[in-house]
Amino acid sequence: MAGEMEGRVCVVTGATAGIGQATAAALAGMGATVVLVARNADKARATREAIARAAGHSRVETVIADLGVQAQVRAAAAEIRSRHPAIHVLVNNAAIYTKKRQVTADGMEMQLAVNHLAPFLLTHLLLDALRAGAPARVVTVSSEAHHHASFSWNDIQMRRKYGALRAYSNAKLFNILFTRELARRVPAAEVTANALHPGVVGTALLFGGWAPLRLLKPFIRTAEEGARTAIYLASSPDVAGITGEYFKDEKPKHPSRAAQDNESARRLWQLSAELTGLAAST
């Protein structure tokens, strides 16, 4: 495996813990230049040092950004582009779970902002760099929780009735719909886009959000196990040219019927562009 990603630039969000850290470490171990996007500078520095030491090279970088703030997403994208005009892999991994409804500085419901709008905006802003790195890959960490999604187009921010698990499930559905529409808009020869379910992984997100699942801890995957499909989609020649799919355990899997709705994918893209101040076109 060592050396197979030599010369490739990989950007990983949520990279200081859990699946993101395990994914970044694996890609660096294959020889890639890895850019860790993280909110906490101290954690980012420590993670960078640990990953560089394990990988045996210094091509591990950090970019600090709170992905719940759109101005910081834009600043992070600009910094990444200035360092790397060509990017080969973007792993949208960062996620949050809030038990009570919270609102960002931009007036967005927090889970929608971090779990969906941030990867939508970041991917859009890095798309030219990804095209410059063609064939490039966008890998977005979704979840089987998307099967439990239930939302209204008229209240996508859940102002009227907030449910924490429903908000998370909705965002994970949006991850797949975003992936589907991105794959429709961008030729696979330039950039492929795939989403994945990592399994039930014992991260702070899980145990901080769903306390009853603490009882299942002996049966829950490690971060390294949960990262396998993300690493596979980011690096394996087996999936070169495959786009618009949803994977579980390194294999394509049919998502929910709602996640296969092309009209919903187009509508979500338009709405997301409006909420992030972007033109609707790619």
Rosetta silent file (secondary structure, phi, psi, omega in degrees, C-alpha in Angstrom):
SEQUENCE: MAGEMEGRVCVVTGATAGIGQATAAALAGMGATVVLVARNADKARATREAIARAAGHSRVETVIADLGVQAQVRAAAAEIRSRHPAIHVLVNNAAIYTKKRQVTADGMEMQLAVNHLAPFLLTHLLLDALRAGAPARVVTVSSEAHHHASFSWNDIQMRRKYGALRAYSNAKLFNILFTRELARRVPAAEVTANALHPGVVGTALLFGGWAPLRLLKPFIRTAEEGARTAIYLASSPDVAGITGEYFKDEKPKHPSRAAQDNESARRLWQLSAELTGLAAST
SCORE:     score description
SCORE:     0.000 S_00000001
   1 L     0.000  -35.641 -177.278    0.000    0.000    0.000 S_00000001
   2 L   -58.326  131.094  176.602    2.822    2.412    0.785 S_00000001
   3 L    93.353  -14.010 -174.441    3.487    4.743   -2.120 S_00000001
   4 L   -72.326  -16.106  176.378    0.314    4.035   -4.084 S_00000001
   5 L  -110.342   15.088  178.750   -1.033    7.558   -3.401 S_00000001
   6 L   -55.776  132.848  177.774    2.314    9.282   -3.915 S_00000001
   7 L    85.509   -0.896 -179.158    1.883   12.631   -5.636 S_00000001
   8 L  -105.814  142.699 -179.350   -1.818   12.887   -4.822 S_00000001
   9 E  -104.372  123.616 -177.591   -3.365   15.587   -2.638 S_00000001
  10 E  -121.314  127.947  177.509   -6.160   14.487   -0.310 S_00000001
  11 E  -106.507  128.938 -177.950   -8.317   16.850    1.761 S_00000001
  12 E  -127.738  124.363  177.061  -10.117   15.337    4.756 S_00000001
  13 E   -93.459  157.135 -177.414  -12.610   17.217    6.946 S_00000001
  14 L    60.580   46.125 -165.209  -13.256   16.349   10.566 S_00000001
  15 L   -97.773    6.736 -177.018   -9.755   14.938   10.616 S_00000001
  16 L   -97.546    1.693 -179.891   -8.715   15.168   14.267 S_00000001
  17 L  -160.777  165.574  170.019  -10.680   12.173   15.548 S_00000001
  18 H    56.260 -139.516 -176.028  -12.602    9.076   14.598 S_00000001
  19 H   -60.831  -40.348 -178.737  -13.179    8.132   10.980 S_00000001
  20 H   -62.363  -45.314  179.257  -11.617   11.310    9.646 S_00000001
  21 H   -65.506  -42.262  179.736   -8.357   10.814   11.494 S_00000001
  22 H   -64.453  -38.822  178.479   -8.194    7.139   10.548 S_00000001
  23 H   -66.073  -46.854  179.993   -8.864    7.982    6.890 S_00000001
  24 H   -61.401  -41.598 -179.629   -6.256   10.734    6.827 S_00000001
  25 H   -63.748  -41.889  179.975   -3.683    8.495    8.505 S_00000001
  26 H   -65.022  -43.564 -179.193   -4.260    5.694    6.011 S_00000001
  27 H   -66.680  -39.835  175.579   -3.986    7.998    2.991 S_00000001
  28 H   -63.546  -37.811  177.929   -0.809    9.579    4.370 S_00000001
  29 H   -64.533  -23.116  175.785    0.541    6.073    4.945 S_00000001
  30 L   -86.039    0.861  176.474    0.011    5.405    1.228 S_00000001
  31 L   102.435   -0.632 -177.684    2.219    8.396    0.441 S_00000001
  32 L   -72.035  153.561  164.070   -0.420   11.072   -0.182 S_00000001
  33 E   -80.431  124.300 -174.335   -0.115   14.702    0.774 S_00000001
  34 E  -118.668  130.048  176.243   -2.970   15.099    3.263 S_00000001
  35 E  -106.431  116.109 -179.340   -4.680   18.322    4.282 S_00000001
  36 E   -91.422  118.348  175.615   -6.479   18.020    7.607 S_00000001
  37 E   -99.300  120.303 -174.085   -9.442   20.393    7.938 S_00000001
  38 E  -147.375  159.770 -178.386  -10.303   20.821   11.610 S_00000001
  39 L   -87.792  -35.949 -174.646  -11.877   23.292   14.013 S_00000001
  40 L   -99.493  118.420 -174.853   -9.440   23.022   16.923 S_00000001
  41 H   -65.746  -39.302 -179.159   -5.903   24.208   16.170 S_00000001
  42 H   -66.408  -44.481  177.339   -4.256   22.334   19.052 S_00000001
  43 H   -64.055  -38.836 -179.833   -5.910   19.050   18.129 S_00000001
  44 H   -63.402  -42.348 -179.892   -5.042   19.618   14.475 S_00000001
  45 H   -63.629  -45.957 -179.620   -1.388   20.194   15.319 S_00000001
  46 H   -64.837  -39.686  179.072   -1.178   17.064   17.474 S_00000001
  47 H   -66.692  -43.217  178.084   -2.965   14.985   14.840 S_00000001
  48 H   -58.022  -46.172 -178.435   -0.700   16.272   12.085 S_00000001
  49 H   -63.744  -41.443 -179.339    2.396   15.368   14.082 S_00000001
  50 H   -67.033  -42.805 -179.285    1.089   11.891   14.906 S_00000001
  51 H   -68.265  -42.273  179.193    0.069   11.133   11.326 S_00000001
  52 H   -62.661  -40.758  179.534    3.327   12.465    9.861 S_00000001
  53 H   -63.637  -44.725 -179.367    5.352   10.419   12.319 S_00000001
  54 H   -69.362  -35.229 -177.634    3.442    7.228   11.504 S_00000001
  55 H   -78.829  -21.710  179.471    3.538    7.861    7.743 S_00000001
  56 L    79.372   20.920  174.273    7.248    8.623    7.726 S_00000001
  57 L  -150.921  165.260 -174.162    6.926   11.877    5.790 S_00000001
  58 L  -100.480   11.330 -176.186    6.062   15.509    6.483 S_00000001
  59 L   -83.564   54.397  177.342    3.426   15.991    3.774 S_00000001
  60 E  -127.721  121.928 -174.151    0.631   16.457    6.296 S_00000001
  61 E  -121.728  164.679  176.633   -0.927   19.913    6.558 S_00000001
  62 E  -127.182  146.545  170.070   -3.649   21.594    8.568 S_00000001
  63 E  -132.763  125.971 -174.964   -6.341   24.135    7.737 S_00000001
  64 E   -97.798  126.422 -179.776   -8.374   25.502   10.630 S_00000001
  65 L  -160.841  140.017  168.811  -12.065   26.200   10.081 S_00000001
  66 L   -90.188  108.637 -173.765  -15.389   25.974   11.867 S_00000001
  67 L   -71.874   -5.667  174.352  -17.474   24.352    9.155 S_00000001
  68 L   -82.215   -5.818 -179.624  -20.642   25.698   10.744 S_00000001
  69 L  -115.376  114.262 -173.109  -19.623   29.197    9.619 S_00000001
  70 H   -61.215  -33.834  177.812  -19.839   29.706    5.882 S_00000001
  71 H   -63.165  -34.929  178.694  -17.211   32.474    5.855 S_00000001
  72 H   -74.872  -32.428  173.510  -14.749   30.032    7.422 S_00000001
  73 H   -62.550  -44.002  179.234  -15.613   27.355    4.853 S_00000001
  74 H   -63.820  -42.580  179.096  -14.862   29.894    2.132 S_00000001
  75 H   -64.774  -40.563  178.234  -11.607   30.926    3.786 S_00000001
  76 H   -62.501  -43.962  179.365  -10.558   27.278    4.173 S_00000001
  77 H   -61.715  -42.490  179.646  -11.283   26.583    0.508 S_00000001
  78 H   -63.423  -40.516  178.971   -9.275   29.636   -0.548 S_00000001
  79 H   -66.027  -42.303  179.078   -6.333   28.545    1.612 S_00000001
  80 H   -63.693  -44.895  179.796   -6.424   25.013    0.239 S_00000001
  81 H   -63.227  -36.547 -179.608   -6.604   26.261   -3.359 S_00000001
  82 H   -66.801  -32.741  179.057   -3.697   28.632   -2.800 S_00000001
  83 H   -82.430  -37.338 -171.809   -1.529   25.757   -1.592 S_00000001
  84 L  -134.170   92.095  178.121   -2.799   23.126   -4.023 S_00000001
  85 L   -61.196  -22.915  177.125   -4.163   24.241   -7.415 S_00000001
  86 L  -122.919  126.353  177.943   -4.842   20.558   -8.125 S_00000001
  87 L  -120.218  142.227 -175.853   -6.606   18.296   -5.629 S_00000001
  88 L  -106.854  -27.865 -179.230   -7.172   14.589   -6.190 S_00000001
  89 E  -143.168  134.172  170.099   -9.410   13.530   -3.292 S_00000001
  90 E  -123.367  120.072  176.692  -11.872   15.347   -1.041 S_00000001
  91 E  -107.010  108.140  176.764  -13.306   13.365    1.861 S_00000001
  92 E   -85.917   96.865 -173.534  -16.326   15.120    3.373 S_00000001
  93 L  -115.651  -29.764 -172.652  -16.378   13.475    6.779 S_00000001
  94 L   -55.767  138.354 -179.980  -17.029   16.159    9.419 S_00000001
  95 L  -153.503  159.027 -179.541  -20.344   15.802   11.226 S_00000001
  96 L  -140.484  153.225  175.762  -22.133   17.005   14.324 S_00000001
  97 L  -132.411  120.027 -178.981  -25.088   15.839   16.417 S_00000001
  98 L  -118.453  122.415 -177.144  -27.003   18.358   18.524 S_00000001
  99 L   -67.554  -35.205  176.787  -29.684   17.175   20.929 S_00000001
 100 L  -111.645  151.032 -178.964  -31.307   20.618   21.023 S_00000001
 101 L   -63.827  126.017  175.869  -31.849   22.897   18.050 S_00000001
 102 L  -124.031  154.651 -177.793  -28.938   25.293   17.611 S_00000001
 103 E  -123.027  137.237 -179.462  -28.439   28.023   15.052 S_00000001
 104 L   -79.734  175.931  177.399  -25.148   29.050   13.429 S_00000001
 105 L   -62.292  -22.560  178.694  -23.854   32.569   12.926 S_00000001
 106 L   -88.615    1.078 -179.870  -25.396   32.391    9.451 S_00000001
 107 L    82.331   18.182 -179.044  -28.820   31.626   10.896 S_00000001
 108 L  -100.944  144.528  172.634  -28.759   27.979    9.812 S_00000001
 109 E   -59.101  134.529 -167.532  -29.826   24.989   11.888 S_00000001
 110 H   -59.366  -46.572 -177.711  -26.540   23.515   13.102 S_00000001
 111 H   -66.396  -40.307  176.244  -26.833   19.934   11.834 S_00000001
 112 H   -60.976  -42.852 -176.874  -27.982   21.096    8.414 S_00000001
 113 H   -64.259  -50.649 -174.626  -25.117   23.596    8.312 S_00000001
 114 H   -79.858  -42.280 -171.604  -22.265   21.290    9.316 S_00000001
 115 H   -83.119  -23.841  179.523  -23.476   17.945    7.990 S_00000001
 116 H  -124.293  -55.064 -173.979  -24.818   19.080    4.621 S_00000001
 117 H   -64.866  -35.761  178.761  -24.295   22.722    3.680 S_00000001
 118 H   -62.751  -50.806  176.953  -20.595   22.705    4.613 S_00000001
 119 H   -64.639  -34.527  176.322  -19.668   19.759    2.341 S_00000001
 120 H   -60.195  -50.059 -177.273  -21.897   21.194   -0.395 S_00000001
 121 H   -68.301  -45.885 -178.445  -20.148   24.578   -0.209 S_00000001
 122 H   -61.883  -44.458  179.303  -16.624   23.228    0.256 S_00000001
 123 H   -61.276  -45.061  179.670  -16.966   20.815   -2.651 S_00000001
 124 H   -58.670  -45.509 -176.747  -18.324   23.569   -4.872 S_00000001
 125 H   -71.461  -22.555  178.849  -15.456   25.914   -3.970 S_00000001
 126 H   -99.508    3.424 -171.954  -12.826   23.211   -4.562 S_00000001
 127 H   -63.444  -39.124  178.531  -14.382   21.880   -7.756 S_00000001
 128 H   -64.096  -39.332  177.786  -12.011   23.672  -10.133 S_00000001
 129 H   -67.702  -36.230  176.301   -9.027   22.315   -8.177 S_00000001
 130 H   -66.441  -42.257  176.578  -10.564   18.844   -8.267 S_00000001
 131 H   -62.259  -36.113  177.856  -11.064   19.127  -12.017 S_00000001
 132 H   -66.609  -24.226  178.899   -7.417   20.200  -12.290 S_00000001
 133 L   -96.198   11.964 -175.703   -6.505   16.970  -10.484 S_00000001
 134 L   -52.671  140.814   -1.602   -8.642   14.804  -12.762 S_00000001
 135 L   -77.749  122.399 -177.105   -9.445   12.035  -12.379 S_00000001
 136 E  -110.887  170.363 -175.842  -10.379   13.192   -8.881 S_00000001
 137 E  -136.909  136.942  170.052  -12.760   11.826   -6.264 S_00000001
 138 E  -112.581  121.606 -178.004  -15.269   13.280   -3.815 S_00000001
 139 E  -117.789  122.404 -177.055  -16.124   10.890   -0.989 S_00000001
 140 E  -120.336  125.779 -178.151  -18.916   11.869    1.410 S_00000001
 141 E   -81.759  111.350  176.840  -19.609   10.027    4.650 S_00000001
 142 L  -105.220 -145.866 -178.691  -23.355    9.458    4.979 S_00000001
 143 L  -170.455  154.157  172.186  -25.126    6.864    7.132 S_00000001
 144 H   -65.017  -12.024  174.933  -27.825    4.227    7.144 S_00000001
 145 H   -59.860  -18.133 -178.924  -29.603    6.741    9.375 S_00000001
 146 H   -61.705  -21.664  178.019  -30.776    8.307    6.103 S_00000001
 147 H   -64.623  -20.311 -176.974  -33.514    5.660    6.026 S_00000001
 148 H   -99.125   10.091 -178.100  -35.167    7.488    8.936 S_00000001
 149 L   -67.088  145.523  175.900  -35.226   10.895    7.248 S_00000001
 150 L  -158.236  111.548 -174.943  -38.444   12.876    7.226 S_00000001
 151 L  -143.757  164.476  176.272  -38.459   16.516    6.210 S_00000001
 152 L  -116.196  132.265  177.085  -40.535   19.281    4.677 S_00000001
 153 H   -60.873  -26.693 -178.780  -39.222   21.421    1.845 S_00000001
 154 H   -82.496   -9.257 -179.438  -41.044   24.319    3.483 S_00000001
 155 H  -147.014   54.279 -175.357  -39.233   23.828    6.804 S_00000001
 156 L   -65.660  -20.529  178.970  -35.903   22.232    5.958 S_00000001
 157 L   -93.358    5.758  173.685  -34.348   23.949    8.983 S_00000001
 158 L    54.222   48.274  178.152  -36.906   22.388   11.328 S_00000001
 159 L   -72.349  -34.446 -174.197  -37.986   25.658   12.924 S_00000001
 160 L   -79.147  -43.381 -178.461  -41.435   24.354   13.817 S_00000001
 161 L  -147.485  105.286 -176.933  -40.596   20.985   15.335 S_00000001
 162 L   -93.344  133.664  171.109  -37.007   19.929   15.927 S_00000001
 163 L  -131.248  124.899 -172.451  -35.967   16.336   16.483 S_00000001
 164 H   -59.950  -50.589 -178.484  -32.262   15.630   16.912 S_00000001
 165 H   -66.829  -36.086  178.605  -32.175   12.189   15.313 S_00000001
 166 H   -66.818  -39.926  177.937  -34.491   13.309   12.516 S_00000001
 167 H   -62.365  -41.803  178.386  -32.264   16.314   11.794 S_00000001
 168 H   -65.538  -45.539 -179.442  -29.225   14.027   11.629 S_00000001
 169 H   -62.275  -40.362  178.022  -31.043   11.508    9.431 S_00000001
 170 H   -60.579  -45.560 -179.313  -32.209   14.269    7.099 S_00000001
 171 H   -63.094  -36.895  178.883  -28.669   15.557    6.680 S_00000001
 172 H   -69.245  -33.478  171.551  -27.407   12.054    5.911 S_00000001
 173 H   -64.429  -43.839 -179.554  -30.110   11.732    3.238 S_00000001
 174 H   -61.723  -34.005  176.345  -29.029   15.095    1.852 S_00000001
 175 H   -57.261  -42.127 -178.109  -25.439   13.773    1.648 S_00000001
 176 H   -73.543  -42.087  177.862  -26.590   11.052   -0.735 S_00000001
 177 H   -63.194  -40.289  175.569  -28.824   13.336   -2.787 S_00000001
 178 H   -60.111  -45.803  178.893  -25.951   15.825   -3.072 S_00000001
 179 H   -59.586  -43.862 -178.984  -23.641   13.028   -4.205 S_00000001
 180 H   -62.194  -44.565 -178.305  -26.183   11.893   -6.777 S_00000001
 181 H   -72.869  -36.620  175.960  -26.632   15.376   -8.240 S_00000001
 182 H   -60.975  -42.453  178.530  -22.898   16.133   -8.230 S_00000001
 183 H   -63.788  -33.816  178.155  -22.328   12.934  -10.198 S_00000001
 184 H   -70.035  -35.140 -173.657  -24.995   14.024  -12.691 S_00000001
 185 H   -84.737  -27.817 -174.079  -23.450   17.459  -13.158 S_00000001
 186 L  -116.422  127.054  179.797  -19.751   16.548  -13.380 S_00000001
 187 L   -58.304  139.458 -179.488  -18.341   13.982  -15.840 S_00000001
 188 L   -61.556  -26.315  178.435  -16.859   10.924  -14.127 S_00000001
 189 L   -66.573  -22.292  178.494  -13.698   11.376  -16.199 S_00000001
 190 L   -94.418  -57.667 -176.871  -13.133   14.611  -14.258 S_00000001
 191 E  -144.373  127.353  171.909  -14.508   13.933  -10.781 S_00000001
 192 E   -95.994  153.729 -179.538  -16.357   10.957   -9.340 S_00000001
 193 E  -135.656  122.182  178.579  -18.699   11.379   -6.371 S_00000001
 194 E  -139.322  149.896  178.263  -19.722    8.591   -4.035 S_00000001
 195 E  -114.470  167.157 -176.394  -21.273    8.381   -0.569 S_00000001
 196 E  -154.053  157.121  168.056  -20.924    5.702    2.078 S_00000001
 197 E  -105.871  124.016 -176.630  -22.150    4.238    5.323 S_00000001
 198 L   -84.948   -4.701 -171.028  -19.188    3.587    7.651 S_00000001
 199 L    94.506  176.453  176.626  -21.008    1.212    9.963 S_00000001
 200 L   -85.214  107.198 -170.179  -21.846    1.920   13.584 S_00000001
 201 E  -109.631  136.290 -177.125  -18.584    3.398   14.766 S_00000001
 202 L   -78.702   70.745  178.742  -17.601    4.070   18.378 S_00000001
 203 L  -107.813  173.300  177.199  -16.805    7.767   18.040 S_00000001
 204 H   -61.890  -32.387  178.499  -17.609   10.764   20.238 S_00000001
 205 H   -60.128  -43.714 -178.569  -20.412   11.598   17.795 S_00000001
 206 H   -68.929  -55.248 -173.111  -22.104    8.295   18.532 S_00000001
 207 H   -74.383  -24.074  176.047  -21.666    8.114   22.281 S_00000001
 208 H   -78.179  -25.908 -175.340  -22.244   11.827   22.756 S_00000001
 209 H   -98.354  -45.201 -175.555  -25.442   11.740   20.764 S_00000001
 210 L  -114.567   80.088 -174.602  -27.120    8.385   21.328 S_00000001
 211 H   -53.821  -40.466 -179.161  -26.457    7.520   24.965 S_00000001
 212 H   -59.165  -23.675 -178.994  -28.428    4.227   24.926 S_00000001
 213 H   -73.273   -6.591  173.524  -26.006    2.897   22.336 S_00000001
 214 H   -56.387  -31.135 -179.054  -23.308    2.854   25.014 S_00000001
 215 H   -65.633  -22.295 -177.832  -24.742   -0.571   25.837 S_00000001
 216 H   -93.412    5.915 -172.898  -23.719   -1.776   22.375 S_00000001
 217 H   -50.298  -40.078 -179.492  -20.109   -0.681   22.750 S_00000001
 218 H   -63.174  -18.012 -175.118  -18.634   -4.214   22.609 S_00000001
 219 H  -106.732    2.241 -174.449  -20.223   -4.698   19.163 S_00000001
 220 L   -91.506  145.861 -177.774  -19.386   -1.314   17.623 S_00000001
 221 E   -70.419  152.810  170.899  -16.661   -0.835   15.028 S_00000001
 222 L   -76.233  165.918  177.776  -13.422    0.982   15.710 S_00000001
 223 H   -60.391  -38.309 -179.918  -12.672    4.171   13.804 S_00000001
 224 H   -64.059  -40.185  177.334  -10.148    2.250   11.702 S_00000001
 225 H   -67.782  -40.602 -179.709  -12.781   -0.320   10.765 S_00000001
 226 H   -67.893  -24.537 -177.948  -15.310    2.401   10.043 S_00000001
 227 L   -82.446   -9.782 -171.831  -12.848    4.232    7.799 S_00000001
 228 H   -57.784  -43.206 -177.388  -12.235    1.284    5.469 S_00000001
 229 H   -70.849  -36.527  176.201  -14.915    2.150    2.939 S_00000001
 230 H   -62.956  -43.263  178.479  -13.899    5.822    2.849 S_00000001
 231 H   -63.689  -42.949  178.688  -10.282    4.797    2.278 S_00000001
 232 H   -58.594  -48.573 -178.382  -11.384    2.332   -0.403 S_00000001
 233 H   -68.041  -29.003 -179.267  -13.393    4.966   -2.266 S_00000001
 234 H   -79.236  -24.314 -168.708  -10.566    7.479   -1.974 S_00000001
 235 H  -130.055  -24.623 -170.670   -7.795    5.229   -3.191 S_00000001
 236 L   -74.238  135.089  173.846   -8.781    1.953   -4.810 S_00000001
 237 H   -67.134  -16.301 -179.083   -8.388    1.490   -8.565 S_00000001
 238 H   -64.647  -24.310 -177.129  -11.418   -0.819   -8.353 S_00000001
 239 H  -110.315   13.401  176.251  -13.764    2.183   -8.162 S_00000001
 240 L   -59.607  127.479  178.606  -12.086    4.379  -10.759 S_00000001
 241 L    86.161  -10.542  177.717  -14.836    5.878  -12.920 S_00000001
 242 L   -83.569  130.155 -175.918  -17.677    4.746  -10.627 S_00000001
 243 L  -145.361  154.927  177.138  -19.842    7.690   -9.618 S_00000001
 244 L    75.033   19.735 -175.065  -23.149    8.555   -7.987 S_00000001
 245 E  -108.231  166.408  176.439  -23.226    5.426   -5.829 S_00000001
 246 E  -120.114  127.352 -174.568  -23.769    4.633   -2.158 S_00000001
 247 E  -117.064  149.144  171.313  -21.391    2.116   -0.565 S_00000001
 248 E  -142.532  131.649 -178.923  -21.389   -0.054    2.532 S_00000001
 249 L    52.611   44.108  175.507  -18.549   -2.416    3.458 S_00000001
 250 L    64.871   20.661  178.420  -16.704   -1.511    0.241 S_00000001
 251 E  -133.939  145.268  176.460  -19.651   -2.591   -1.936 S_00000001
 252 E   -62.364  144.433 -179.212  -22.379   -0.628   -3.712 S_00000001
 253 L  -142.348  141.168  177.059  -25.695   -0.704   -1.884 S_00000001
 254 L   -72.307  123.428  174.111  -29.124    0.616   -2.795 S_00000001
 255 L   -78.652 -172.230  179.447  -30.006    3.531   -0.502 S_00000001
 256 L   -63.363  162.836  177.598  -33.587    4.403    0.403 S_00000001
 257 L   -60.127  -37.625  179.109  -36.110    5.263   -2.301 S_00000001
 258 H   -62.445  -33.506 -179.165  -35.979    8.881   -1.142 S_00000001
 259 H   -76.108  -11.149  179.524  -32.215    8.902   -1.723 S_00000001
 260 H  -103.148    9.764 -176.625  -32.741    7.775   -5.330 S_00000001
 261 L   -84.362  105.042 -176.183  -35.156   10.600   -6.195 S_00000001
 262 H   -64.781  -35.401  179.073  -33.495   12.632   -8.946 S_00000001
 263 H   -66.551  -39.651  176.123  -35.999   15.475   -8.689 S_00000001
 264 H   -64.064  -37.924  178.605  -35.307   15.794   -4.955 S_00000001
 265 H   -62.507  -43.307  178.922  -31.589   15.818   -5.694 S_00000001
 266 H   -66.774  -42.005 -179.029  -32.018   18.680   -8.145 S_00000001
 267 H   -65.785  -41.139  178.518  -34.304   20.587   -5.795 S_00000001
 268 H   -63.305  -40.752  179.148  -31.927   20.148   -2.864 S_00000001
 269 H   -58.882  -47.508  179.565  -29.023   21.399   -4.977 S_00000001
 270 H   -60.349  -47.788 -179.071  -30.958   24.555   -5.875 S_00000001
 271 H   -64.206  -42.105  179.917  -32.008   25.175   -2.265 S_00000001
 272 H   -63.896  -38.319  177.229  -28.494   24.502   -0.943 S_00000001
 273 H   -62.392  -41.068  178.774  -27.050   26.941   -3.465 S_00000001
 274 H   -65.087  -43.683 -177.196  -29.471   29.589   -2.230 S_00000001
 275 H   -70.594  -19.855  178.768  -28.666   28.914    1.434 S_00000001
 276 L  -108.258    4.761  176.963  -24.912   29.192    0.767 S_00000001
 277 L    72.177   28.061 -179.818  -25.106   32.162   -1.579 S_00000001
 278 L  -105.915  156.346  169.486  -23.968   30.256   -4.650 S_00000001
 279 L   -67.355  152.833 -175.809  -25.313   30.236   -8.171 S_00000001
 280 L   -70.458  -23.872 -177.548  -27.347   27.098   -8.824 S_00000001
 281 L   -82.297  156.974  179.345  -25.084   25.899  -11.620 S_00000001
 282 L   -73.195    0.000    0.000  -21.863   23.993  -11.013 S_00000001
